[in-house]
Amino acid sequence: MKTSYAILLTLALLSAAFAGRNWSLTQVQGGEFSITDHSGGKPSLLIFWATWCKPCKAEMDAMKETFDDLNARGLNVILISEDTQKSMSRVKPFLDSKGYTWTALLDPDGAVLKLYGGTSIPFTVMLDAQGTPVYEHRGELKDPSEMIAKANQLIDSASD
């Protein structure tokens, strides 16, 4: 009896946690972005970063062609800035100067970062087409082979 109660409690907590991942943030270009409204049933790559984070910027520079390719093939690439109210005015000029055209969002209080268990940046999370996290990487992504393999798998299964 204790075991089934523990299982039910665990399932209830997991359901609540995943339901809490229906989040929305302000877009850098203005307007609101909701992950459930904008994912389009496609897998998504969430890249948590900030303008003051050197490893974050190095990763985005190094991965630009890869992210562009994955985005063109059907993976939503979403930059989520952890810049605070004090530094968020630098986000749009930085993105424009680099020519990054991926969806860019503002998470000044780190609420969405925390939803996925992030405690520092850079932090990368990949969601399947249903919004379930299926991959994460903490720190600068220097060897993207595992991330690319997972992305290819999700893109291929989404096109079936």
C-alpha positions in Angstrom: 0.0 0.0 0.0 2.8 2.4 0.9 4.5 1.7 -2.5 1.4 2.6 -4.6 0.9 5.8 -2.6 4.6 6.7 -3.2 4.1 6.0 -6.9 1.0 8.1 -7.1 2.6 10.9 -5.3 5.7 10.8 -7.6 3.4 10.8 -10.7 1.4 13.7 -9.4 4.6 15.7 -8.7 6.0 14.9 -12.1 2.8 15.9 -13.8 2.8 19.2 -11.9 6.4 19.8 -12.8 5.8 19.2 -16.5 2.6 21.3 -16.5 4.6 24.1 -15.0 6.7 24.1 -18.2 3.9 25.8 -20.1 5.7 29.2 -19.8 5.8 32.5 -21.6 8.4 35.2 -21.8 8.8 38.6 -23.4 10.5 38.5 -26.8 13.5 40.7 -27.4 11.7 42.2 -30.4 8.6 42.8 -28.3 5.4 40.8 -27.6 4.9 37.6 -25.6 6.2 34.1 -26.5 4.5 31.0 -25.1 6.4 27.8 -25.6 3.2 25.8 -26.2 1.9 28.3 -28.7 5.1 28.8 -30.6 6.8 25.3 -30.6 4.5 24.2 -33.4 4.8 20.6 -32.4 8.5 20.7 -33.3 11.4 20.0 -31.0 13.2 23.0 -29.5 16.7 23.9 -28.3 16.7 26.3 -25.4 20.0 28.1 -24.9 20.2 30.0 -21.7 22.8 32.8 -21.9 23.6 36.5 -21.0 25.5 39.4 -22.6 28.0 39.4 -19.7 28.7 35.7 -20.0 31.9 35.1 -22.1 31.5 31.3 -22.4 27.9 31.9 -23.6 29.0 34.2 -26.3 31.8 32.0 -27.3 29.4 29.0 -27.6 26.9 31.0 -29.7 29.7 32.2 -32.1 31.2 28.7 -32.4 27.8 27.0 -32.9 26.1 29.6 -35.2 26.3 27.5 -38.4 25.2 24.4 -36.5 22.2 26.2 -34.9 21.3 27.8 -38.2 21.3 24.4 -39.9 19.3 22.7 -37.1 16.8 25.6 -37.2 16.4 25.3 -41.0 15.8 21.6 -40.7 13.0 22.0 -38.1 14.4 22.5 -34.7 13.3 25.6 -32.9 16.4 27.4 -31.7 15.5 29.7 -28.8 17.9 32.0 -27.0 16.8 32.8 -23.5 18.7 35.8 -22.0 19.3 35.7 -18.3 20.3 39.4 -18.4 18.7 41.3 -15.5 16.7 44.5 -15.7 19.9 46.4 -15.4 21.7 44.8 -18.4 18.8 43.6 -20.7 19.0 46.8 -22.8 22.2 45.2 -24.2 20.6 42.1 -25.5 19.0 43.3 -28.8 22.1 45.3 -29.9 24.3 42.3 -29.2 22.1 39.9 -31.1 21.7 42.3 -34.0 25.5 42.9 -34.2 26.0 39.1 -34.5 23.3 38.5 -37.0 21.6 35.9 -34.8 18.0 35.4 -36.1 16.8 32.8 -33.7 13.9 33.4 -31.4 15.2 35.5 -28.5 13.5 35.9 -25.1 14.1 37.7 -21.9 14.1 35.8 -18.5 15.4 38.5 -16.2 14.4 36.7 -13.0 15.6 33.3 -14.1 12.2 31.7 -13.7 12.4 29.6 -16.8 16.0 28.6 -16.2 15.0 27.3 -12.8 12.0 25.4 -14.3 14.6 23.2 -16.2 16.9 22.8 -13.2 19.5 25.4 -14.4 21.6 27.1 -11.8 24.2 28.7 -14.0 24.8 29.6 -17.6 25.5 28.6 -20.3 22.9 26.0 -20.0 21.3 24.1 -22.9 18.1 22.1 -22.9 16.5 20.2 -25.8 12.8 19.5 -25.8 11.0 16.9 -27.9 8.0 17.9 -29.9 5.8 17.4 -26.8 7.9 19.7 -24.7 9.6 17.1 -22.6 13.3 17.7 -21.8 15.4 15.0 -23.5 18.9 16.5 -23.4 20.7 19.0 -21.3 24.2 20.4 -21.1 25.7 22.5 -18.3 28.5 24.8 -19.3 30.0 25.8 -22.6 29.1 23.3 -25.3 32.6 22.6 -26.7 31.8 19.1 -28.2 28.4 19.3 -29.8 28.3 15.7 -31.1 25.9 14.3 -28.5 23.6 17.4 -28.9 23.6 17.2 -32.7 22.9 13.4 -32.6 19.9 14.0 -30.4 18.7 16.9 -32.5 19.0 14.8 -35.7 17.0 12.0 -34.0 14.2 14.4 -33.0 14.1 16.1 -36.4 14.0 12.8 -38.2 11.2 11.4 -36.0 9.2 14.7 -36.3 9.3 14.3 -40.1 8.0 10.7 -40.1 
